[in-house]
Amino acid sequence: MCKMEKTGVILLNLGGPDNLGAVRPFLYNLFSDRDIIPLGPAFMQKPLAWLISGLRAKRTKEAYAQIGGASPILRITGQQADALREALMDEGDFSVYVGMRYWHPFIEESVKQACRNGIRRLIGLSLYPHYSRATTGSTREKFDRAAGEFGLASAFISSWYDHPLYIDALVETIKERLKGYETDGVHLLFSAHSLPVSFIEEGDPYVDEIKGTVEAIIRRLRTEMPVVPPYHISYQSRSGPVKWLGPSTDEVIIELSGKGVRRIVVVPVSFVSDHIETLYEIDILYRGLAEKNGTELRRVESLNTRPLFISALKDLVLRATEVFNET
C-alpha cells in the first residue's frame, strides 16, 4: 500500500510511437481495442489487429518520417504536465504524471509509479475534451482498474467540452490566426477525430459535445469580432472497414474549393496537442489537397501549453479534489 497523504494527477492520452520501430506495435495495440473499432467476432480481434497493423505499418512509418520520425505527443503531454504542476504549486501538494493508452508510458505503469512515490489520491484527467466510449471510456476503464489494484482513492474527469477556459483558449487561437487575414471569403472548418457511426447510434454523446464546443466558440466570436466567417464541422482520421462519421474533412475541403472558397482556416477542435493528425494529416495532406484545388489552407495553433488551456486543466483538477473532500 502507498504511504503519505499526497494527491496525484495523471494526464491521460492516446500515446504514439516514439520511433519508427514502434509504429507497428503501437498500431497493434490500437486496433486490438474493440472500443476503438470492432474487428469481426471478439476472438478474431487480436489476429486481425496484427494483420492490419502489418498492412498499415509501412505507410504509417512514411507519415511519421515526414514529421520527424516519431510522435511528439509524449513530449508535449510531458510539457503540459510540467506546466500544470507549476500552476498547482500554490494550491496544495500535487504531483502530475503522464499515462498513455496505447504506448509507453502506459496508464498502468504511471499509476504504479505514482503509488511508489507516495500518492494516496489520484485524479485521472482525460485529455479528450469530448466523451466517447472509444477514447475516454476505454481510458477510464484502464485507469479505474489500475487505481483499484493499488488501493488508491481516485476521481476521473471525463468530459469538459464546454469549459469556459477551454473555449477561451480555442477562441484565442482562432483570433490569432485570423489576425491580419482578410475575413472576407474565409471559412472556418472545425475538424474532429472521426468515430464509427454505430457508436453514435448507440447513444455515444461525442457528436453532441463536438457541436456544443463549436457553438460555444461561435457565440464568443460573435461578441468579439465584427464579422464571423462561415463555419463547418467535419471529421478526420478514419480507419477500418466500418461506416464513419461524416462529412470527412477532405470532402469538405474539395466541396468548399468547388464553390469558390479560397481561404480555409482549420480548427482541430478535438485535439489538445500536436501529433500526427495535425502535423501530417492537416498540415501536409489537407493543405496539399486544398492547394491542388486552388484554395489556401491554414491551421490554428494547437493548444499544447497555452496558458489559458493550462488554466482550464488546473480548474478541472481543483474541482475534482472536491470528491476527496466529501469522503
Buried (B, 14 or more C-beta within 10 A) or exposed (E): EBEEEBBBBBBBBBBBBBEBEBBBBBBBBBBBBBBBBBBEEEEEBBEBBBBBBEEBBEEBBEBBEBBEEBBBBBBBBBBBBBBBBEBBEEEEEBBBBBBBBBBBBBBBBBBBBBBEEBBBBBBBBBBBBBBBBBBBBBBBBBBBEBBEEBEBBBBBBBBBBBBEBBBBBBBBBBBEBBEEEEBEEBBBBBBBBBBBBEBBEEEBBBBEBBBBBBBBBBEBBEEEBEEBBEBBBBBBBBBEEBEBBEEBBBEBBBBBBEEEBBBBBBBBBBBBBBBBBBBBBBBBBBBEBBEEBEBBBBBBBBBBBBEBBBBBBBBBBBBBBEBBEEE
